[in-house]
Amino acid sequence: DSHRPRAMRALWVLGLCCVLLTFGSVRADDEVDVDGTVEEDLGKSREGSRTDDEVVQREEEAIQLDGLNASQIRELREKSEKFAFQAEVNRMMKLIINSLYKNKEIFLRELISNASDALDKIRLISLTDENALAGNEELTVKIKCDKEKNLLHVTDTGVGMTREELVKNLGTIAKSGTSEFLNKMTEAQEDGQSTSELIGQFGVGFYSAFLVADKVIVTSKHNNDTQHIWESDSNEFSVIADPRGNTLGRGTTITLVLKEEASDYLELDTIKNLVKKYSQFINFPIYVWSS
């Protein structure tokens, strides 16, 4: 992985535990009903139990892992451009969180699905553009559990997002589909039906990350733009050019600063089981690390 910082590679090698899962390796008897809720409710958010200083410290540690010190992080936040989420996005996120808090594990299904879509896109582009894979020839998904920092990273070497796409794709949704999605979610709740499949159908699965995360940080590199960092605590979001330059080569890393009660998603066995459960139709290798 020549495009990763050397320290990052050392961390991965130190605690390496890899599981390779492909479509062909999943048997029929491994399939699980994804409409069901998780056996254990990990609990509702205890956001109020932490002080602002504690939350800020955890957020700074989140980016610090990727090679920025505390002063660089403060400067980064001061210079970043702040955005308000589209009203429809705010309403949708609240609905997702309220309706799926007992089925939080689907966040990983959605992040894996999005990673697979990004990989499909760059593979398709590479058929007509011989330079499309120049930044990184591998097509993989890598998931890293970092217990020490309370972080979960999901990295793909897919098409990546430009700055404009980070703002548009993660801050707004098509109004035409918003009302239909909200109506179907409301109807499903009233009828006592599962709502977990709807978020995937309407392409809003990314926001399920806030079921388990206090903050979401998206680092992305597209072939047509420099590397950028998007981050949000679900109230607003910011975007800034990554001062570290191009560390990904190409693709996207989603870093979740996990809620206190979501620490089970840092357990390697938990992640491996969920990856196996939700990778039946993924045609790319998925690697899982713990450090």
N, C-alpha and C positions, 0 to 999 in steps of 0.2 A: 504494500500500500504506500507507494512512494510519495503520494501527495499529502499524507498526514504529517503533522509535526512529529519530530523524533520522540519527544516526551510522550505524546499521545500513543505512539506505537509501543513504547516501552510499557505503558500501563496495560495495554491490551495483551501484550505477550505475557506479562507477569501473571495475570489472572485468567489466562486463556482457557475457555471451555467452549468448544464449538459444536454446534449441531447444524447439519446440512439437511435442509428439507426441500424437496422438490415435489412437483405435482405427482410424479410417478411413484413417489415413496409413500403416499397416503393410501391406506387400504380402506375399503368400504366400511369395515367394522370400526374404523377410527372416527367416522363422521359423527358429529354431535349436533343436537338441535340447538342452533344458535338463537332461537327465539326464547329459550328458557332463561331464567334469571340465574345469577351465580348462586352457589350453595350458601355462601356466607356474605351477608351485607357488611361491607367494610366500614359502614357508618357515614353519617352526614358530616359535612365540613365543620371543623372546629376552628374556623378562621379567627374568631374572636378570642381564642385562648392564647394567641401569640401577640407580642408587642410589635409595633411598627419596626423597631430596630432589629428585631429578630428576623422579620420578613425581609428587610432590606439586606441584612447580612447574607441570608440564604440566596437572594437574587444575585448578589455580587459574586458569591462563590460559584454560581451557575456558569457565569461567563469566564470567571477566573480559571476554571478547569481548562478552557480552551486557549489559555496563554495570555490573558489580560490581567494586570494587577488592579488593585482597588482604585488607584488614581486614574488609570486608563478607563475603567468602567464608569467612574463619575463623569469624566470628560465625554465619554461616549454618550451617556444619557443627556448631558447638557446640549450636545450638538445634534442629537437625533431629532428628526422631524416627527411631531406628534400628530396622531389622527384620531378622530372619533369614529367608532363603528357606525355603520349605517343602521338606522332605527330598526330595520327588519332583522338585521343580524343580532342585535341586542335581544329582541323579542324571541328569536329562534334559539339563541343560546340558553336563555332562561327556561324555555320549554324543554329543550333537550336535557338540561341538568335536572329539572324537576321530575321529568317522566322516566329518566333512566338511572336514577341514583342507586337503584337496587341491582342494576345490570351494568356496572361500571366497566367490566372487562372488555366490552365491545370497543372501547377506545383503541385497543391494539388491533383489532380486526380492521378498523377504518384506516389507521395509519399504515398498516401493511398493504391494504388495498390501494391507497393513494400512492404508495411507493411503487407498487407494481404497475400502476397506470403511467407513472413518470418514466419507468424503465421501458415500457411498451412504446412510449412516444419517441424516446431517443433511439431505440432500435429501428423503428420505422423510418425516422429521419436518416439514419445511417445507411439505409438502402440506396439513397440517392445522393448522399453527401459523405464522401469518403473521409472527410475531416471531422465528422460529428463526434466520433469517439476518441479524438486525439487527446483530450484533457484527461481521460480515464477510460481505458479499454474494457474494464470489467463491468459487468451488469449484475449487481448484487444488492441485497438488503442486509444491513448489519445492525444488530440491536445490542446495546451495551448497558449493563446494570452497574451503577456506581453507588454502592451503599454508603460510602464515606461522605459523599457530597449530596446524597439523597436525590440523585438524578437518573433519569432514564433517557437514553439517546436512541433514536431510530434514524439511520442513515441509508440513503439510497444513492446510486450513481446514475440516476435518471436524468431527465432533460433539464431539471433545475428551473428556477424562476428569476426573471429580471426584477429590478426594483419596482417597475411599473406593475408587474404581475403580482408581486408580493402585496402591494397596496390593493390592487383590484381583486385578486383571487381570495385573499384572506380578510379583507375588510368590507367587502360588499357581496351581495348575491343578487341574481337576476330577480327583479320585482315580479316578473311574470310568473315565476315558479314559487315565489315566497308565499303568496296567499294560499296556493293549493297545498303546499307543504304544511303550513300552519293549520289549515282546515283539516287535513288528513290526520295530523298528529292529535288535534283536539278530539276528532271523532273516534280515533283509536283509544284514547284515554277514557272517553265516556263509555265506550263499548267494552272496556276491559281487555282490549286486544294489545298484542305486543307492538311497541313503537320502534324497536331496535332496527328493523329492516328499512324503515322509511328514511332514516338519515343517509343510508348508503344510496338508496334509489334517487334521492334528490341532490346528491353530491355535497352534503354539508357535514360529512362525517368528521372532518378535521376538528370541528368545535367540540366533539365529544372528549377531546383531550382535557378539557376543563372539568370533566367529571373527576379526574384524579390529580390535576395539577393546579397549583397556585399561580404559576407563571409558565408560559410557553415561549420558547425561543426558537426561531427558525433561521438557520443559516443556509443560504442558497447561492449557488453559482451556475449561471446559464452561459452557454457558449457566446451569446451576444451581449453580455454585460459583465461588469465586475461583481465580486462577491458582496452580498449584503446581509445584514442582520435585521430580522423582524422580531419584535417581542411584545408580549401582552399579558396583562393580568386579568383579562376578560372585560375590563372597564373601558380601556382605550388601547391603542397600539402605537408603536413607533418603528421607524425604519431608518437605517443609516448604512453607509458604505462600511464594509468590514475593514478596520485599520490594519488587520493582519495580512490583508491581501488575499490571494487565492490559495486557500488551504485544502479545498475540497477537490480541485481539478474540475469537477463537474458534479452536479447533484444537489442534494438537500439533506441537512441534518436537523431533525426536530428534537429539541431538548426539553424534557418536562421536569420542572421543579416540583416534585411530588408533594401532595398534601400529607400531613402527618399520619392520617389514617390509611393512606394508600401505600404504605411501605412494603406490603406483601408483593407489589409489582417490581420490587428489586430482588426478589428471590429467583435464582436461576431456574429452578424447577417449575415455578409458577409461569415464568415467561416461556420456557420451552413447551410446556403443556398448551399454553394459549396459542403459540405459534403453530403447533401441530394441529390444533383445533381449527384455526382460521386460515390455513394455507392450502386448503384442498385444491384451489384453482389458481395458485400462484406458480408461474412458470420460471421463476428465478430463484437461485439459492438464497437461503436466509441463514445468517450466522448469528449466534448469540454468545456474548462475552459477559464475564463478571469480573469485577476488580474491586 
